[in-house]
Amino acid sequence: MTTQDSTGSSTDSGTGSTTTWTAARVARLVDHTLLKPEAQAADVVALLADARDLGVLAVCVSPSFLPLDRLEGASTDGLVVATVCGFPSGKHTSEVKAAEAAAAVAAGAHEVDMVIDVGAALAGDVEAVRADIAAVRAAVPAPGVLKVIVESAALPDDVLVAVCRAAEEAGADFVKTSTGFHPAGGASVHAVEVMHATVGGRLGIKASGGIRTAEAAVALLEAGATRLGLSGTAAVLDGLPRG
């Protein structure tokens, strides 16, 4: 059992070990995200400036803004650039997802977060999900990073496990909880625990969707998340100790 205190420290009662999640440490695990449909170029430029000030690892933006260096005043210096494909429904054909991913990589994206066909997963067609991921993987060759958004809140545990295994078999680098747009909800500690138990240590686990406080972020990291997708990054980091 892991307990947390107001300083951002967590203690494992089984081992007695303590982890201090400082703002600087957590920032290096953050994809600072802007995927709102109403976002404009000026918003992306502001996002990039905020990302550098906050010390985050990456920014995640809609593919229509790529390449980012064409935006007046934009600077990606020192930042990983991530984008999405098949977003947010996942109901695009594999060919369309792969083409979108390939275009994003050609336009400077280092990482692509794709959305699975949740309906196919719920119908038990895991092979279709695996093939869909494999098609996008082929469009995002190494060293490009592929994250697979599974919409964990919409999946029963057994389906979540099967989808995570399919992502691993198809060559994904990460599994990711949520788009943040699904009515079923976003990231949960339980979902991250299931994902970690299934592929942890082999694939990265990105928790995203509805993470608004430092306490929520730490709980997800303690559950096994290795990356966080945040739109309210400053508020989360402000709730953590400096250092």
Phi, psi and omega in degrees: 000137179249132177243153182234152174240180187288353181269358183090007177269147176231144182235129175273115184292340179282325183250341183078003181284149181235133175246130175256115180268091179280163178302318181294320181292315181292322181304325182285001177246010189255134163263105180284117201241138172220103182232017179294139179300331183273002181299142179239171184304319181298327178293323179291319177300318177294322178300317180296318178297317178298319182300318179292320180295323183278343180076029181283167178284314193217162167243148177233119185227165177293147185295339180294344180270355181275149352286143186293334182288354175276349180277128182299126179087359182278140174219125179256014184309120177081002183251140168283137180254120177243154176215186184234159170216150185064028191259141355263356190278330185077003185269018175278157175291159178300324180296319179292316178300315181296319179295319179297317180295316180298319179295322179294317178297317179297334180266011171108004177287133176269335184222144178232129177255108181261154178255131177285168169277099184298323179299319178298319179297315181293332178281355179087009181270070183293331179296323177295321178295316180298316180295322178299313179296318181298324179296319179286324177303318180296334180273351180235072183290155175304142011273012175300147183250132178249122174250139185247114180275121187254354186051063187302328182293340181266358187246135167297159185303319183293326177287320177301316178298314181297320180292319177298319178295319178297320178298317178296315181296330181275358174095015179294156177264329181223154159249145187229139187295310200206158170278333189089359182248353184279136181296342179289341178122184184249222184288146173223153177300317181300314181298317179297321177298318179295316180296318179295319179295334184273314186229004182302139182089344177246317175245151170287159179232117180256122174264128184208145177108104174078018180269105189241351183230159176299321181298317179295319180297314180297318180300321179289322176295319179293333179283345177131000177294140178246355177211149177236135171260115185231138169259330176261055187299315184300318181296321178294311183293328179296339179272004181247154177295147177284161179128000000 
